[in-house]
Amino acid sequence: MKNKIRIFFTGCIILSGFLYTYSQSTAIKAKEKINQDVSVKEIPKETNSTIKKVQGPKNKASSSYRRDVFTEQLDSLDWVGRSKKDIVRSISDKAILTGGYGRVAEQSDRFHTANSAPDKPYYATYRSYKPNVSLIMSKVGIGFNKNPQGPIYRGVEQNEGPEWQRDDFETMSPLIISQTSESGTKVIDVLNMYGLGGEKDPETPPSLIEPGASWYGIMAPNEIPVRFLWSKIVYNVRNNPDAHSENAFDYYLRVEYLIGMDSNTAGSVITGIRVTNIGEETLTGFSIGGRYSIAFKNIPESMYPTNKRPVKYIGGNRGLIFYSQNQDPDSDVATRFSFDSPSRPDNWSAGQITELGHPEQFFDPKYTSFSGPNSSGQEKNNAAYGEIAYSEDSYKENGFTKPYTTGLYVKNTPKDLAPNESTVYSFNLGPSGVISLRPEIMLDENEVSYEGGPHTVTGHVLQYSENSKEFSLQYSFKESGPYTDATKVLNKPGEEVPWSFEIPEEKLQQGVTQDIYVRARDTGTDAISVPLRQTLIYNLKPVITVEKPSWFFTGSGYTINGTWKESEGETVSLYYSLDNGPRKLIGKDLANTPVNTEINFSKEIPATELGSSSHELAVWAEDVRGGLSKEEIWSIGPHNKPVISADLTIDKPEIDEGGTVLFTSTFKNTSTHSLWDKVIYETTNAFPKNVSVDTSSVKLVADGVAVIPDKVEFGVDRKLKIELGMVKEQTEMKLTYNVVSENGTPPIKTPINVEQSYKLSGQTADTILVESKSNLQSFTIKPRIASVEILFLEAGTELPLREKVTLPLGIIGDLTPDVSSEVIEGYELTQLYFDSVQQTPLPTKPFQVEYGKVEQVKFYYSGRLSFKTVPTSFDFGIQYAGVNRKRFKPEIKGSNLVVSDMRNEKSGWSLKVKVTNPLKNADGIIIPDVIKYNNGSDELVLNEMDTMIFQRKDNTKNEYDLTKEKWNKDEEGFILDFPSGSVKALGKYHGELEFTLEDAK
């Protein structure tokens, strides 16, 4: 056999999210009187018209904000009365019902199917009221009219007199009252003949119902008179003084019963009771409760004994689901009872139905889970969806012998009910959402104060079907759409799944109140929840401005002075707190007149509250909608003497006459809770003649923010004086100004050194003078005339090779006379520098430099190895030739052969010689190989190849005279050596020699 559940609608004016595809209807707020038929794909309208935020059910973890529809309808102005004789045909004034009580023994709720074709069942809920009034709610089903029928007033035609009878049901009692005192608890089932206890048929009812019971209805618009969205019965009841029992106590109550549309939860009916003490005495320890026998009618009698379906939790402390067998053996009837409205009962549970004549069993946990008036019920379990609340196992454990019959129990905790005070409970019932396609959503807030920026919407979504896997949360600014996907959440069947999403600021209107419509869409089935509306009330925050002195004198109070402004015409309250402590009132609900204008306020914090320690003080404004201004927070404390730091810097150590330097003075009162006022800045030294302060350049900055000084003056005493006013504690002050050197006439000829510092002086809160002096700084003013030196230096040693030349003085910026290098014997020019900057290429002609730009022109010379002087010739004179060998020494003509070595590193040198023109006469006759050089040890024959004739290794001297040192001493020298017969012809002979000194020729 297949195990499945068929969900039937039992006791609901509409069927929201029903599996079938027939039309549905929904009710809006009663005053709107709207009843619309929409398809299953459309969205019934949901309104949240209340402005106040209503806290959600205290028994559930989430906090959905729901209208208290039950209380709203009780006090609605839209009720109309019905007379018994005009049941179907007209609407008249309030109906007055008197007389007998009819066959229905008590006020009761019945949930059952009505007779219909077996293949087209429909389901209805009856609520029967004493006296003689039954309401039929919501005949709904595929075999019935597609327009679900509203409440019908139905009177019982016969009047059987005022007698109480047993119902053919087990008893059902919506009004069970109790009174608890030190002596115990008394329990009365008000409308039950057995309400004071006892199993013997009583002759006297426990209560007296006053004549004049009234019925009221709220019609659906454009409907025939029998269709109502809401029905209410009102009557007064008091204890019967002729009924005696140990449970009896005095009471006089007005009772209001209500049944109708629950607009918070589409697809369900809300029903409940309000009881008001209309007696003259307070009912102490008074509580109300109810017992409901959950029976499903039109089910084959053969199924009753075996109808042992368990009662299960909805989950989230929201209520219970009752099940029963049905004509279809493969399906069950399931009805959900929800306790999540603001007027829900304090406690609820499922259990075995209590026995007739035993009202005390209402507080027997074996039956009801209630152990007493103050005890909790099954809501304390916080059970998950589908967990068992009551079952046949529980029935057996408690030892019951009568048939397994489930009941629903509700109660409130005891309270002292003064005259004209009321107590209330309500709940809603509808088809179980086990396979409902439509998810249910809740908003955490119906109305939100909006102050700009992105807005976050939060809430919960609920779906019982395990076939639903995921929901897309959507929003729109119109109920009709279009809707924008905002976020997705996974379904947890039977659990309220939290969600949140952010709407960007650019999507929202600024400065106006606007509505946001939110709905959930099942991404698998495309089923859509009833949209909920959240109202964003744009709230411009109030603005507050305060003065912030940071100190107070020990033993004195501290006064807060400031202004506030509110642009929306609302009253404003002002608060302060010390050290994040409790807020304290400056002014409550201050009148905002004129609107959007700064209004002064003042508040003194007493010395007793301040003591002698420091505090963090916060001040803020709050409007009537909870909009908070920006908190103004600062520290205050007992007054301390200022502690001043002062520093002076000058941006350049020297300037030319006519130049400018920047002075920067940095100072700070490093103390806390310290007043330093009437502060004066003054330079300590007089500036020299032709040196002044450019007062237009004075700039003052406090912690990076520009401040205008009170007064700036450069006086005849040549000192700068600035009135600063108050210097706040812990605030870095930076004062800058330009000091200018003026061009003198005539210009200065020597540098001027300028030394300067500054002094700060100001008064404390108790008028004591506090002074501080900065460090001393200086700069130099250089003359605007300049000279230029010409230096001739040896490269590598910086030794002068000539005396320096100083050019005539000139005006800075003018050009010097021509400058040129000099020829220095033994040296060659290799580098040229202007001060420390090398100049390339080397100049080939005289040049000029700029006064003031160049101070020194430096010519660098490098020493070289060279012939300082050389002979002009070697003369061998007139010699007589013969047949024999002849040898001659020459006479040296001209200068001696002197070698100059001016190099820094004297590494020695050598002298080489070669014959470039051989010895020959005018006729061209050559005498070869006769020129020789005697080096002291050998005679070397000179020819066209270089021959080294001398080498100098001890080279410490700058000059060496070879003629003097060698040749004149006959130690060495040139020789003409004519072998015998070598002279072929007489005549004048001439030849040329080339000397080479290392690489220098």
KOLBAVO-416944 format. One record per residue (C-alpha): residue in one letter; x, y, z. Coordinates in steps of 0.05 Angstrom, whole numbers, padded with zeros to 5 digits, always signed. Layout:
aXYZ/...
! end
This chain:
m+00000+00000+00000/k+00024+00069-00016/n+00034+00114+00044/k+00011+00183+00027/i-00026+00241+00060/r-00081+00280+00028/i-00089+00349+00056/f-00160+00372+00067/f-00182+00442+00083/t-00215+00441+00151/g-00236+00506+00181/c-00210+00561+00138/i-00242+00617+00098/i-00191+00611+00042/l-00144+00558+00017/s-00078+00592+00003/g-00026+00549-00032/f-00076+00492-00039/l-00055+00436-00085/y-00119+00440-00127/t-00125+00491-00183/y-00193+00519-00166/s-00203+00592-00150/q-00185+00620-00083/s-00208+00681-00043/t-00173+00721+00010/a-00192+00776+00058/i-00157+00842+00066/k-00161+00887+00126/a-00234+00889+00147/k-00243+00962+00133/e-00223+00952+00061/k-00278+00900+00051/i-00243+00866-00008/n-00257+00795-00031/q-00222+00776-00094/d-00217+00712-00135/v-00149+00697-00164/s-00115+00639-00199/v-00065+00595-00163/k-00008+00630-00200/e-00030+00698-00174/i-00012+00729-00108/p-00067+00745-00057/k-00056+00813-00026/e-00027+00820+00043/t-00029+00884+00084/n+00012+00906+00142/s-00021+00971+00160/t+00000+00978+00232/i+00055+01028+00247/k+00079+00998+00312/k+00128+00941+00311/v+00094+00882+00343/q+00140+00832+00375/g+00134+00762+00347/p+00114+00699+00384/k+00153+00692+00448/n+00155+00616+00440/k+00194+00616+00375/a+00265+00633+00362/s+00253+00678+00302/s+00219+00744+00309/s+00169+00754+00253/y+00126+00816+00262/r+00052+00799+00254/r-00011+00839+00261/d-00056+00821+00319/v-00114+00808+00272/f-00156+00776+00326/t-00154+00838+00371/e-00163+00884+00311/q-00226+00849+00290/l-00255+00847+00360/d-00252+00922+00362/s-00270+00934+00289/l-00324+00986+00272/d-00348+00945+00213/w-00392+00896+00251/v-00466+00892+00233/g-00520+00854+00271/r-00567+00799+00246/s-00637+00785+00270/k-00660+00714+00274/k-00720+00723+00229/d-00677+00756+00174/i-00624+00704+00171/v-00615+00701+00096/r-00653+00759+00067/s-00629+00824+00098/i-00582+00858+00146/s-00613+00894+00205/d-00588+00922+00270/k-00557+00881+00326/a-00592+00814+00336/i-00618+00800+00406/l-00620+00726+00422/t-00658+00702+00482/g-00693+00639+00504/g-00673+00566+00503/y-00606+00535+00491/g-00623+00483+00438/r-00594+00415+00426/v-00522+00437+00426/a-00502+00427+00498/e-00445+00476+00498/q-00403+00522+00456/s-00358+00478+00414/d-00315+00473+00353/r-00327+00416+00304/f-00285+00400+00244/h-00315+00352+00194/t-00331+00336+00122/a-00401+00352+00096/n-00441+00302+00056/s-00424+00303-00017/a-00411+00257-00074/p-00358+00206-00054/d-00312+00227-00111/k-00321+00301-00096/p-00314+00311-00022/y-00314+00379+00010/y-00297+00398+00080/a-00326+00447+00130/t-00314+00471+00200/y-00372+00485+00248/r-00367+00528+00308/s-00429+00520+00350/y-00446+00572+00403/k-00494+00573+00460/p-00547+00597+00452/n-00574+00569+00387/v-00523+00596+00339/s-00475+00557+00295/l-00425+00586+00247/i-00407+00545+00186/m-00339+00564+00159/s-00312+00551+00091/k-00343+00496+00052/v-00286+00483+00005/g-00271+00426-00043/i-00270+00405-00115/g-00343+00384-00110/f-00367+00450-00082/n-00378+00519-00108/k-00312+00549-00131/n-00327+00611-00090/p-00313+00589-00018/q-00371+00607+00026/g-00362+00655+00084/p-00392+00648+00153/i-00466+00634+00156/y-00510+00653+00214/r-00555+00594+00227/g-00607+00593+00282/v-00639+00530+00310/e-00714+00537+00299/q-00740+00501+00360/n-00734+00530+00430/e-00728+00475+00481/g-00719+00519+00541/p-00661+00536+00585/e-00632+00468+00599/w-00563+00442+00593/q-00552+00376+00557/r-00494+00330+00542/d-00469+00335+00471/d-00464+00274+00427/f-00389+00291+00425/e-00339+00286+00481/t-00343+00354+00514/m-00309+00414+00484/s-00300+00477+00526/p-00270+00541+00497/l-00280+00576+00564/i-00249+00543+00624/i-00233+00591+00681/s-00192+00582+00743/q-00174+00621+00805/t-00109+00607+00843/s-00095+00628+00914/e-00054+00604+00973/s-00108+00552+00989/g-00105+00521+00919/t-00136+00526+00850/k-00209+00524+00831/v-00229+00504+00760/i-00296+00517+00726/d-00319+00495+00657/v-00365+00554+00648/l-00414+00529+00595/n-00414+00456+00613/m-00470+00428+00656/y-00416+00388+00691/g-00371+00449+00696/l-00366+00447+00773/g-00348+00373+00774/g-00386+00310+00787/e-00409+00254+00742/k-00482+00255+00763/d-00527+00296+00717/p-00533+00363+00751/e-00600+00400+00755/t-00569+00469+00761/p-00521+00498+00708/p-00456+00527+00736/s-00467+00594+00702/l-00521+00643+00683/i-00522+00674+00614/e-00556+00741+00614/p-00610+00754+00562/g-00587+00796+00504/a-00532+00755+00473/s-00512+00788+00408/w-00485+00764+00342/y-00445+00807+00293/g-00418+00797+00224/i-00371+00830+00174/m-00395+00817+00104/a-00353+00805+00044/p-00365+00860-00008/n-00411+00847-00066/e-00436+00782-00037/i-00505+00756-00020/p-00523+00769+00053/v-00505+00700+00078/r-00431+00708+00064/f-00389+00738+00120/l-00315+00744+00130/w-00320+00749+00206/s-00371+00729+00259/k-00373+00748+00332/i-00419+00730+00391/v-00420+00772+00454/y-00456+00756+00519/n-00449+00766+00594/v-00442+00708+00641/r-00438+00703+00717/n-00431+00648+00768/n-00497+00615+00787/p-00507+00628+00861/d-00552+00566+00865/a-00496+00520+00841/h-00454+00497+00899/s-00385+00464+00895/e-00317+00469+00927/n-00295+00494+00858/a-00344+00552+00857/f-00322+00625+00861/d-00354+00691+00842/y-00345+00720+00773/y-00383+00767+00726/l-00354+00766+00656/r-00366+00793+00586/v-00348+00740+00535/e-00331+00754+00462/y-00322+00696+00414/l-00293+00709+00345/i-00281+00668+00283/g-00258+00691+00214/m-00201+00703+00165/d-00129+00705+00190/s-00098+00755+00143/n-00029+00743+00173/t-00029+00671+00147/a-00063+00660+00081/g-00105+00597+00080/s-00126+00594+00153/v-00181+00614+00201/i-00169+00651+00266/t-00213+00638+00326/g-00209+00657+00399/i-00240+00689+00459/r-00234+00752+00500/v-00259+00754+00571/t-00269+00820+00609/n-00282+00827+00683/i-00345+00869+00688/g-00354+00857+00762/e-00336+00906+00816/e-00280+00865+00848/t-00212+00844+00822/l-00208+00771+00803/t-00142+00751+00835/g-00101+00694+00804/f-00150+00690+00747/s-00136+00650+00684/i-00174+00627+00622/g-00163+00565+00579/g-00198+00520+00530/r-00207+00447+00512/y-00221+00426+00440/s-00239+00356+00419/i-00210+00347+00350/a-00261+00302+00315/f-00267+00293+00240/k-00339+00282+00217/n-00366+00242+00159/i-00313+00189+00169/p-00340+00117+00169/e-00357+00095+00239/s-00315+00033+00230/m-00253+00076+00227/y-00263+00111+00294/p-00238+00055+00338/t-00175+00049+00296/n-00164+00123+00286/k-00101+00126+00327/r-00061+00175+00287/p-00009+00213+00329/v-00007+00288+00338/k+00056+00320+00312/y+00093+00385+00322/i+00094+00438+00267/g+00164+00459+00290/g+00192+00525+00313/n+00143+00527+00372/r+00089+00544+00323/g+00037+00492+00340/l+00009+00422+00326/i-00018+00380+00269/f-00076+00332+00282/y-00088+00273+00236/s-00147+00227+00223/q-00163+00170+00177/n-00207+00186+00117/q-00255+00150+00071/d-00195+00141+00025/p-00153+00088+00059/d-00090+00116+00026/s-00096+00186+00056/d-00105+00221+00121/v-00140+00285+00140/a-00091+00334+00170/t-00106+00401+00205/r-00055+00450+00230/f-00066+00490+00294/s-00018+00549+00298/f+00000+00590+00360/d+00042+00645+00330/s-00002+00706+00332/p+00010+00763+00381/s-00052+00743+00421/r-00034+00669+00423/p-00045+00630+00489/d+00013+00628+00537/n+00014+00552+00538/w-00012+00496+00493/s-00009+00420+00487/a-00042+00358+00458/g-00067+00300+00500/q-00123+00253+00517/i-00191+00287+00521/t-00212+00299+00594/e-00271+00262+00623/l-00339+00293+00632/g-00350+00321+00702/h-00276+00326+00718/p-00254+00399+00705/e-00195+00388+00753/q-00164+00343+00699/f-00148+00407+00661/f-00088+00413+00707/d-00070+00339+00706/p-00007+00329+00663/k-00030+00259+00647/y-00085+00290+00604/t-00061+00360+00586/s+00014+00366+00602/f-00007+00423+00649/s+00013+00410+00721/g-00018+00474+00746/p-00041+00544+00726/n+00032+00570+00723/s+00061+00509+00688/s+00085+00508+00616/g+00058+00463+00561/q+00089+00429+00502/e+00114+00495+00475/k+00172+00488+00523/n+00198+00428+00482/n+00216+00471+00421/a+00207+00407+00381/a+00225+00401+00308/y+00175+00391+00252/g+00146+00321+00250/e+00165+00301+00321/i+00110+00265+00361/a+00071+00308+00410/y+00020+00256+00430/s+00009+00185+00407/e-00020+00118+00426/d+00044+00102+00463/s+00032+00163+00508/y-00040+00140+00516/k-00018+00071+00539/e+00037+00098+00586/n-00016+00138+00623/g-00060+00077+00632/f-00123+00103+00598/t-00179+00053+00586/k-00227+00095+00547/p-00217+00101+00471/y-00157+00139+00445/t-00186+00209+00433/t-00141+00269+00421/g-00154+00338+00447/l-00123+00407+00442/y-00111+00448+00506/v-00094+00521+00513/k-00087+00568+00573/n-00060+00633+00598/t-00019+00643+00661/p-00057+00671+00721/k-00062+00746+00730/d-00101+00794+00774/l-00158+00818+00730/a-00183+00885+00754/p-00252+00912+00736/n-00256+00926+00660/e-00190+00890+00647/s-00189+00834+00596/t-00151+00771+00581/v-00150+00738+00513/y-00125+00679+00472/s-00131+00661+00399/f-00103+00612+00349/n-00110+00596+00276/l-00126+00531+00242/g-00120+00509+00170/p-00098+00454+00124/s-00030+00426+00141/g+00024+00453+00098/v+00056+00385+00088/i+00050+00387+00013/s+00029+00459+00002/l+00064+00488-00057/r+00064+00558-00030/p+00119+00578+00019/e+00103+00624+00077/i+00148+00684+00093/m+00155+00729+00153/l+00187+00797+00158/d+00227+00816+00219/e+00201+00887+00212/n+00138+00914+00180/e+00161+00986+00186/v+00232+01011+00185/s+00261+01080+00196/y+00306+01094+00137/e+00362+01145+00138/g+00395+01134+00070/g+00447+01085+00044/p+00434+01012+00027/h+00377+00977+00063/t+00377+00906+00090/v+00313+00866+00093/t+00310+00806+00140/g+00260+00752+00156/h+00244+00678+00153/v+00214+00630+00103/l+00175+00568+00121/q+00155+00507+00080/y+00136+00438+00105/s+00143+00399+00040/e+00207+00359+00033/n+00198+00367-00042/s+00216+00441-00037/k+00291+00449-00040/e+00306+00522-00050/f+00273+00590-00047/s+00289+00654-00083/l+00274+00717-00043/q+00249+00773-00088/y+00230+00845-00078/s+00193+00899-00116/f+00170+00970-00103/k+00101+00953-00130/e+00057+00896-00108/s+00044+00878-00180/g+00119+00875-00195/p+00165+00867-00230/y+00203+00829-00176/t+00279+00826-00171/d+00315+00764-00146/a+00355+00784-00084/t+00381+00720-00051/k+00369+00646-00046/v+00363+00600+00014/l+00356+00525+00021/n+00293+00496+00051/k+00293+00461+00118/p+00224+00428+00119/g+00183+00452+00179/e+00236+00502+00202/e+00236+00577+00195/v+00297+00591+00152/p+00327+00660+00163/w+00344+00702+00102/s+00369+00772+00089/f+00387+00813+00029/e+00411+00884+00015/i+00378+00933-00032/p+00429+00982-00060/e+00421+01055-00045/e+00413+01073-00118/k+00350+01029-00122/l+00317+01067-00065/q+00283+01134-00066/q+00315+01185-00020/g+00276+01233+00023/v+00208+01199+00017/t+00171+01142+00050/q+00166+01080+00005/d+00140+01009+00006/i+00179+00946-00009/y+00142+00882-00027/v+00177+00817-00011/r+00159+00747-00032/a+00190+00678-00035/r+00190+00635-00098/d+00201+00560-00097/t+00254+00551-00151/g+00231+00480-00164/t+00156+00488-00168/d+00151+00563-00182/a+00101+00569-00125/i+00101+00639-00096/s+00085+00662-00026/v+00038+00716-00006/p+00078+00781-00014/l+00091+00821+00049/r+00100+00896+00051/q+00154+00932+00089/t+00148+01007+00095/l+00211+01049+00095/i+00197+01114+00129/y+00251+01162+00109/n+00277+01195+00171/l+00326+01253+00168/k+00369+01248+00229/p+00370+01306+00276/v+00434+01347+00277/i+00469+01367+00341/t+00529+01413+00351/v+00564+01424+00417/e+00621+01464+00445/k+00675+01418+00472/p+00715+01448+00529/s+00755+01390+00558/w+00762+01412+00630/f+00725+01430+00693/f+00749+01453+00760/t+00747+01400+00814/g+00686+01413+00857/s+00649+01449+00801/g+00599+01425+00749/y+00610+01421+00674/t+00562+01457+00627/i+00544+01429+00559/n+00526+01483+00509/g+00503+01470+00438/t+00449+01472+00386/w+00403+01420+00354/k+00363+01420+00290/e+00308+01374+00263/s+00283+01382+00192/e+00218+01342+00197/g+00178+01379+00249/e+00182+01325+00302/t+00199+01335+00374/v+00269+01317+00395/s+00299+01290+00459/l+00371+01305+00480/y+00414+01258+00521/y+00484+01252+00548/s+00524+01195+00579/l+00590+01191+00617/d+00639+01134+00603/n+00588+01094+00562/g+00543+01091+00623/p+00467+01098+00624/r+00439+01154+00583/k+00415+01216+00620/l+00364+01266+00598/i+00381+01336+00576/g+00312+01352+00550/k+00251+01309+00533/d+00206+01319+00472/l+00232+01389+00459/a+00188+01431+00413/n+00217+01438+00343/t+00195+01509+00328/p+00212+01537+00281/v+00226+01474+00241/n+00296+01462+00213/t+00327+01518+00254/e+00384+01513+00303/i+00357+01514+00373/n+00403+01528+00432/f+00407+01483+00492/s+00448+01481+00556/k+00456+01429+00610/e+00501+01428+00672/i+00528+01362+00696/p+00532+01369+00771/a+00599+01365+00807/t+00575+01305+00847/e+00568+01266+00783/l+00636+01287+00757/g+00678+01276+00819/s+00752+01288+00810/s+00767+01240+00753/s+00766+01245+00677/h+00707+01222+00635/e+00687+01207+00564/l+00626+01250+00550/a+00576+01234+00495/v+00518+01278+00473/w+00465+01261+00421/a+00395+01277+00397/e+00339+01228+00382/d+00274+01241+00344/v+00207+01209+00358/r+00220+01154+00306/g+00285+01133+00338/g+00330+01171+00289/l+00395+01186+00323/s+00441+01244+00309/k+00516+01233+00304/e+00543+01225+00374/e+00589+01281+00396/i+00642+01248+00439/w+00700+01281+00476/s+00740+01274+00539/i+00734+01320+00599/g+00773+01321+00664/p+00798+01365+00721/h+00837+01424+00695/n+00913+01415+00687/k+00968+01466+00676/p+00989+01471+00603/v+01054+01435+00583/i+01082+01468+00520/s+01129+01439+00468/a+01159+01490+00419/d+01205+01478+00360/l+01234+01524+00305/t+01263+01503+00238/i+01291+01545+00180/d+01290+01513+00111/k+01358+01540+00087/p+01423+01553+00124/e+01443+01611+00079/i+01415+01656+00026/d+01442+01711-00019/e+01425+01782-00003/g+01355+01792-00032/g+01335+01719-00018/t+01280+01688+00025/v+01278+01633+00079/l+01218+01597+00108/f+01209+01596+00184/t+01167+01538+00212/s+01145+01541+00285/t+01112+01477+00313/f+01082+01479+00382/k+01031+01440+00423/n+00998+01439+00491/t+01013+01367+00508/s+00972+01367+00572/t+00901+01340+00576/h+00840+01375+00603/s+00878+01440+00599/l+00857+01510+00578/w+00910+01556+00548/d+00879+01620+00522/k+00900+01689+00497/v+00964+01659+00470/i+01015+01706+00437/y+01071+01685+00391/e+01132+01733+00389/t+01202+01727+00360/t+01254+01738+00414/n+01307+01776+00373/a+01300+01837+00329/f+01313+01821+00256/p+01373+01859+00226/k+01365+01920+00182/n+01341+01901+00112/v+01313+01835+00140/s+01237+01832+00151/v+01178+01784+00156/d+01128+01780+00099/t+01064+01783+00141/s+01021+01763+00081/s+01056+01695+00081/v+01036+01678+00153/k+00997+01613+00156/l+00970+01578+00218/v+00947+01505+00217/a+00916+01466+00275/d+00921+01390+00265/g+00922+01401+00190/v+00864+01450+00189/a+00877+01522+00169/v+00863+01574+00224/i+00862+01649+00217/p+00903+01684+00271/d+00870+01739+00310/k+00924+01790+00294/v+00992+01791+00257/e+01042+01848+00265/f+01115+01861+00247/g+01131+01921+00290/v+01182+01978+00291/d+01221+01936+00340/r+01233+01889+00281/k+01198+01831+00317/l+01140+01788+00293/k+01080+01786+00340/i+01018+01742+00328/e+00956+01736+00372/l+00934+01663+00369/g+00875+01662+00417/m+00861+01594+00447/v+00909+01537+00434/k+00870+01472+00445/e+00901+01415+00483/q+00933+01358+00445/t+00929+01400+00382/e+00992+01408+00340/m+00998+01480+00316/k+01042+01496+00257/l+01059+01569+00241/t+01098+01586+00177/y+01122+01652+00148/n+01175+01679+00100/v+01234+01720+00124/v+01260+01765+00068/s+01330+01795+00059/e+01323+01861+00022/n+01377+01885-00027/g+01418+01940+00006/t+01448+02001-00026/p+01506+01993-00028/p+01505+01917-00025/i+01534+01884+00036/k+01605+01862+00029/t+01609+01812+00086/p+01559+01756+00107/i+01507+01770+00160/n+01487+01716+00210/v+01414+01719+00233/e+01396+01683+00298/q+01324+01675+00320/s+01276+01638+00367/y+01205+01652+00391/k+01166+01657+00456/l+01095+01634+00470/s+01054+01663+00527/g+00982+01651+00548/q+00934+01646+00606/t+00906+01584+00639/a+00834+01576+00663/d+00853+01609+00729/t+00889+01667+00693/i+00959+01643+00709/l+01010+01662+00655/v+01046+01603+00623/e+01105+01616+00576/s+01149+01573+00533/k+01210+01588+00489/s+01233+01551+00427/n+01302+01528+00407/l+01351+01578+00374/q+01362+01573+00299/s+01403+01615+00249/f+01416+01628+00176/t+01469+01669+00138/i+01458+01724+00087/k+01513+01725+00036/p+01533+01790-00001/r+01506+01798-00070/i+01575+01819-00099/a+01622+01763-00113/s+01694+01749-00136/v+01723+01695-00179/e+01791+01662-00167/i+01834+01632-00223/l+01877+01573-00199/f+01933+01536-00235/l+01941+01468-00202/e+01979+01406-00212/a+01933+01349-00228/g+01935+01296-00175/t+01968+01338-00121/e+01927+01403-00123/l+01993+01439-00115/p+01994+01508-00144/l+02038+01516-00205/r+02026+01591-00209/e+02000+01642-00160/k+01924+01647-00161/v+01892+01705-00197/t+01833+01740-00165/l+01788+01776-00214/p+01758+01843-00195/l+01693+01841-00154/g+01629+01839-00194/i+01554+01840-00185/i+01523+01771-00179/g+01497+01752-00247/d+01546+01793-00287/l+01601+01762-00330/t+01674+01764-00312/p+01730+01790-00357/d+01762+01740-00404/v+01795+01681-00371/s+01849+01637-00405/s+01899+01584-00386/e+01975+01594-00383/v+02034+01555-00412/i+02074+01522-00357/e+02140+01491-00375/g+02141+01416-00364/y+02066+01414-00359/e+02007+01409-00404/l+01934+01430-00391/t+01891+01368-00379/q+01828+01390-00340/l+01785+01451-00328/y+01736+01458-00269/f+01685+01511-00250/d+01682+01501-00174/s+01672+01425-00170/v+01642+01416-00240/q+01689+01393-00295/q+01683+01428-00362/t+01692+01393-00428/p+01720+01401-00479/l+01781+01442-00460/p+01776+01513-00483/t+01816+01535-00543/k+01805+01610-00531/p+01790+01657-00473/f+01722+01651-00439/q+01677+01685-00386/v+01639+01660-00324/e+01581+01689-00283/y+01593+01724-00217/g+01558+01688-00160/k+01549+01626-00201/v+01624+01607-00205/e+01671+01621-00148/q+01734+01587-00174/v+01761+01571-00243/k+01812+01515-00235/f+01862+01496-00290/y+01895+01429-00278/y+01962+01412-00309/s+01996+01345-00314/g+02073+01341-00311/r+02109+01308-00371/l+02176+01277-00391/s+02210+01323-00442/f+02274+01354-00468/k+02284+01419-00433/t+02343+01439-00477/v+02381+01404-00532/p+02448+01419-00570/t+02441+01450-00638/s+02497+01407-00668/f+02557+01362-00656/d+02616+01395-00692/f+02676+01350-00709/g+02715+01409-00738/i+02766+01405-00797/q+02804+01340-00797/y+02860+01315-00843/a+02847+01249-00875/g+02902+01198-00887/v+02909+01127-00902/n+02910+01110-00830/r+02851+01102-00782/k+02825+01168-00752/r+02780+01179-00688/f+02750+01247-00668/k+02705+01273-00611/p+02655+01327-00629/e+02648+01397-00600/i+02578+01407-00572/k+02546+01469-00600/g+02487+01506-00569/s+02453+01484-00505/n+02467+01425-00462/l+02421+01364-00469/v+02377+01372-00407/v+02319+01323-00393/s+02258+01351-00354/d+02216+01301-00315/m+02156+01336-00282/r+02114+01274-00274/n+02083+01259-00205/e+02109+01188-00209/k+02180+01188-00235/s+02191+01117-00260/g+02257+01130-00297/w+02272+01143-00370/s+02318+01123-00426/l+02351+01160-00484/k+02354+01130-00553/v+02387+01155-00617/k+02387+01135-00691/v+02418+01162-00755/t+02365+01194-00798/n+02414+01221-00850/p+02483+01186-00857/l+02548+01226-00861/k+02557+01250-00932/n+02589+01307-00972/a+02561+01355-01021/d+02573+01305-01078/g+02531+01254-01041/i+02588+01210-01023/i+02569+01172-00958/i+02617+01148-00906/p+02575+01094-00870/d+02580+01066-00799/v+02630+01116-00774/i+02584+01151-00722/k+02591+01115-00655/y+02570+01126-00582/n+02614+01108-00524/n+02569+01090-00464/g+02628+01079-00418/s+02634+01006-00430/d+02620+00996-00504/e+02624+01034-00569/l+02558+01028-00604/v+02553+01037-00679/l+02494+01082-00695/n+02451+01069-00755/e+02380+01079-00777/m+02354+01036-00719/d+02341+01064-00648/t+02398+01050-00602/m+02393+01063-00528/i+02452+01104-00507/f+02432+01124-00436/q+02383+01101-00381/r+02364+01139-00318/k+02335+01097-00262/d+02347+01142-00201/n+02294+01191-00222/t+02281+01235-00161/k+02303+01299-00195/n+02260+01340-00241/e+02320+01354-00288/y+02381+01316-00312/d+02438+01350-00352/l+02469+01294-00393/t+02520+01341-00424/k+02545+01363-00357/e+02540+01297-00321/k+02569+01252-00375/w+02593+01282-00439/n+02636+01338-00411/k+02670+01289-00365/d+02691+01246-00423/e+02657+01188-00390/e+02611+01179-00448/g+02598+01213-00514/f+02595+01212-00590/i+02656+01191-00633/l+02673+01193-00708/d+02713+01131-00723/f+02742+01130-00795/p+02774+01063-00811/s+02835+01063-00857/g+02814+01076-00929/s+02742+01093-00910/v+02748+01165-00936/k+02739+01162-01010/a+02736+01236-01023/l+02752+01299-00988/g+02699+01350-00972/k+02650+01377-00920/y+02608+01321-00891/h+02540+01329-00855/g+02493+01280-00820/e+02431+01280-00775/l+02415+01244-00711/e+02346+01235-00678/f+02341+01230-00602/t+02283+01195-00568/l+02265+01204-00494/e+02222+01144-00478/d+02160+01159-00520/a+02174+01234-00524/k+02213+01259-00583/
! end
